[in-house]
Structures are given as C-alpha cells and as structure tokens.
Amino acid sequence: MNHFDWKQLFNPEFYILLELGGVKIGLYVVLFIVFAETGLLAGFFLPGDSLLFLCGIYSQALMHDFSLGNDFLNVTVLALLISAMGILGNLTGYWFGGRSGTYLYNKEDTLLYKKKYLYQSKDFFDKYGIKAVVFARFLPIVRTFAPVIAGIVEMDKKKFIFFTVVGSLLWSFTMTFAGHYLYELFLIQFKIDLKHYIEYIVIGIIMLTTFPVVLKLLKKRVHKE
C-alpha cells in the first residue's frame, strides 16, 4: 500500500494523474486549481504555469473521457476549459476586491494569506495599469491578487473582463500547447521522453516565471538602500 507524501501537493503531476476509486479526476482537479489561484486567493502555493505545461504533456490522459478523436482538437478544448476557469477565477477575485474594499489591507497574515503579496501586486498594478491584468497571468503570486486589486480600485468592469479574457486565453494556450508540442518534438526528434524529467521541468518553469518577481523585489531593495 502506497503512503501519501505531503510533498506531492507541490508536484503538478500528482494532480493531473489523480484517481478516486479508480476514476480519473485529474481534469476536474486541474480546473479547480486554475480557478482557486485567483478565485480563492490560493495561488501562492498551488502549481500554476508548470501545471498547465504538464497538462499539455498529459493532454491525452486528461481528455481521455472527452476525446474528440483529434489530437489538436483535444488540446484546444483543454486550453479553452482552462481559460474559462481562469476567467471565472478572475471575475470572482474582482468581485471579492470590490466587496472587501480595504479589508485585505487590514487583515492579519495567515497560512493562506500574506499581506506582502497584496502590496507587491499593488505595485505591479500601479506600474502597468490595465495591462497588468494580462501580464499578471504569467506571474505567480501576482496573478492571484491582481483581480482583487482591480476590484478594490474599481477598474471599469468591461475593460477588466476584456483583458481577463485576453490574458487567460494567452496564458492557457501558450503553456498548454508548449507542453504538448515540445513533448512531441523531443520524443520524435530526439527520442527523449520529457515525462522522465518532470521534476527538472517544474523547477525550470518555476525559476523562469518567478525571476521577474524576484528581480523586481531586489531592485526595490536596492533603491531603498
């Protein structure tokens, strides 16, 4: 009998291949995670970009019960489903921001909430304005709080929805298709199965996506000194 290892919670592959009573539920779990990142303010510890990249690699398994009989269509539908949940999550975050007002700024830190992330997102939002809604989709932590900030500052709802749709589509299609077709490229051209290097891929994506955030924090610290 296999014992559960809590470290698996930080492994995107764990969610994708998850089964319950012999039934594959990976697709539903993935969609919930995408929603939760922005809709439930839980993005700072849930796998984001790496999860989507792996979704592309495991698209056949995820879409097994809903296969359209065409590889390209399956990946496209998967990306659209992910986009839809990203949009729904952003709208929920925007609604919460509009309702909560300054509540989050006065809220004490908890296990699932860190006030510093809110301030970092506010700085990012102030710098890029409406474009932050699109850019934030590609940045861990920032994408969690950007919709909330948009709600707090009462950004025009129509503009927010438009840029949310654009950002979610770009994010989901870029990451999912990259994972799917890079997997095929390496497998066919170089005889390398990327599934054997998942840990390295996840670490690489995390480093790549968090670098801009880390760089910004370092620059901010240098300016203060």
C-alpha positions in Angstrom: 0.0 0.0 0.0 1.4 3.4 -1.0 1.6 6.0 1.7 0.7 9.6 1.0 3.6 12.0 0.9 2.6 15.7 1.5 5.4 16.8 -0.8 3.2 15.5 -3.7 1.0 18.5 -3.1 3.7 20.7 -4.7 4.0 18.3 -7.7 1.7 19.2 -10.6 1.9 15.6 -11.9 0.2 14.4 -8.8 -2.9 16.4 -9.5 -3.0 15.5 -13.2 -2.8 11.8 -12.6 -5.0 11.8 -9.5 -7.6 9.0 -9.3 -10.5 8.5 -6.9 -11.9 5.0 -6.6 -10.3 4.0 -9.8 -11.8 7.0 -11.6 -9.5 9.6 -13.2 -10.4 13.0 -11.8 -7.3 14.9 -12.9 -9.1 17.2 -15.3 -11.6 18.3 -12.6 -8.8 18.9 -10.1 -6.8 20.9 -12.7 -9.7 23.1 -13.5 -10.4 23.7 -9.8 -6.8 24.7 -9.1 -6.9 27.2 -12.0 -10.0 28.7 -10.5 -8.7 28.7 -7.0 -5.5 30.5 -7.9 -7.4 33.8 -8.4 -10.9 33.0 -7.2 -9.9 31.7 -3.8 -6.7 33.7 -3.3 -4.7 30.5 -3.0 -2.3 31.0 -5.9 1.0 31.4 -4.0 1.3 27.7 -3.1 -0.7 26.0 -5.9 1.2 25.0 -9.1 0.3 27.3 -11.9 2.4 27.6 -15.0 4.1 24.3 -14.5 0.7 22.6 -14.1 -0.5 23.9 -17.5 2.7 22.9 -19.2 2.3 19.4 -17.8 -1.4 19.4 -18.9 -0.1 19.8 -22.4 2.2 16.8 -21.9 -0.6 14.7 -20.4 -3.4 16.1 -22.5 -4.3 12.6 -23.8 -4.8 11.3 -20.3 -6.7 14.4 -19.2 -9.1 14.3 -22.1 -9.4 10.5 -22.3 -13.1 10.6 -21.3 -13.9 13.5 -23.5 -11.7 12.8 -26.5 -12.9 14.3 -29.8 -10.8 11.9 -31.8 -8.3 14.5 -32.9 -5.1 15.4 -31.1 -5.2 19.1 -31.9 -8.9 19.5 -31.0 -8.4 17.8 -27.7 -5.6 20.1 -26.7 -7.6 23.1 -27.9 -10.7 22.1 -25.9 -8.4 21.5 -22.8 -6.9 25.0 -23.2 -10.4 26.5 -23.6 -11.6 24.8 -20.4 -8.6 26.1 -18.5 -9.2 29.6 -19.9 -12.8 29.5 -18.8 -11.8 28.6 -15.3 -9.1 31.3 -15.3 -11.7 33.9 -16.4 -14.2 32.7 -13.7 -11.5 32.9 -11.1 -10.5 36.5 -12.1 -14.1 37.6 -12.0 -14.6 36.1 -8.5 -11.4 37.9 -7.4 -12.6 41.1 -8.9 -16.0 40.8 -7.1 -14.3 40.0 -3.8 -12.0 43.0 -4.2 -14.9 45.3 -4.9 -16.8 43.9 -1.9 -13.9 43.7 0.6 -12.5 47.2 0.0 -9.7 47.8 2.4 -10.4 44.7 4.4 -7.5 42.7 3.0 -5.1 45.6 3.8 -6.1 45.3 7.5 -6.3 41.6 7.6 -3.6 39.8 9.6 -1.3 37.3 7.9 -2.4 33.6 7.9 -1.2 30.4 6.4 -3.1 31.0 3.2 -2.8 34.8 3.1 0.3 37.1 3.2 -0.3 40.8 3.1 3.1 41.4 1.5 1.8 39.7 -1.7 -1.0 42.2 -1.8 1.4 45.1 -1.7 3.6 43.5 -4.4 0.6 43.1 -6.6 -0.5 46.7 -6.0 3.0 48.0 -7.0 2.8 45.8 -10.2 -0.7 47.1 -10.9 0.3 50.7 -10.4 3.2 50.3 -12.8 1.4 48.6 -15.7 -2.2 49.7 -15.2 -4.9 47.8 -17.1 -2.2 45.7 -18.9 -1.3 44.2 -15.5 -4.4 42.0 -15.8 -2.8 40.4 -18.9 0.8 40.4 -17.6 -0.2 39.1 -14.2 -1.5 35.8 -15.7 2.1 34.8 -16.4 3.4 35.7 -12.9 2.9 33.5 -9.9 1.5 35.3 -6.8 0.8 38.5 -8.7 -1.9 36.8 -10.8 -3.6 35.8 -7.5 -4.1 39.4 -6.3 -4.3 41.4 -9.5 -8.0 40.8 -9.9 -8.6 41.7 -6.3 -6.7 45.0 -6.7 -8.7 45.7 -9.9 -11.9 45.3 -7.8 -10.6 47.5 -5.0 -9.7 50.4 -7.3 -13.0 49.9 -9.1 -11.5 49.3 -12.6 -14.0 49.6 -15.4 -15.7 46.2 -15.4 -15.9 45.9 -19.2 -12.2 46.6 -19.6 -11.4 44.2 -16.8 -13.4 41.4 -18.4 -11.9 42.1 -21.9 -8.3 41.9 -20.6 -9.1 39.0 -18.4 -10.3 37.0 -21.4 -7.3 38.0 -23.4 -4.8 37.2 -20.6 -6.5 33.8 -19.8 -6.5 32.7 -23.4 -2.9 33.7 -24.0 -1.8 32.0 -20.8 -3.7 28.7 -21.2 -2.9 28.3 -24.9 0.7 29.3 -24.6 1.5 27.0 -21.7 -0.7 24.0 -22.7 0.4 24.0 -26.4 4.0 24.5 -25.5 3.9 21.4 -23.2 2.1 19.3 -25.8 4.1 20.1 -28.8 7.5 20.3 -27.1 6.8 16.9 -25.7 6.2 15.5 -29.2 9.2 17.3 -30.6 11.6 15.9 -28.1 10.1 12.4 -28.3 10.1 12.2 -32.1 13.2 14.2 -33.0 15.5 13.4 -30.1 13.9 10.2 -28.6 13.7 12.0 -25.3 10.6 11.4 -23.1 10.0 14.5 -21.1 7.8 12.6 -18.7 11.1 11.2 -17.3 12.3 14.7 -16.5 9.1 16.2 -14.9 10.9 17.4 -11.8 13.5 19.3 -13.8 10.8 20.8 -16.0 8.8 22.0 -13.0 11.9 23.5 -11.3 12.9 25.2 -14.6 9.4 26.8 -15.1 9.2 27.9 -11.5 12.6 29.6 -11.8 11.7 31.2 -15.2 8.3 32.6 -14.0 9.4 33.8 -10.6 12.6 35.5 -11.9 10.8 38.8 -12.8 9.1 39.0 -9.4 12.4 38.3 -7.6 14.2 40.8 -9.8 11.6 43.5 -9.0 12.0 42.8 -5.3 15.8 43.1 -5.5 15.6 46.3 -7.4 13.2 47.7 -4.9 15.5 46.8 -2.0 18.5 48.4 -3.7 16.6 51.6 -4.2 15.6 51.7 -0.5 19.3 51.3 0.5 
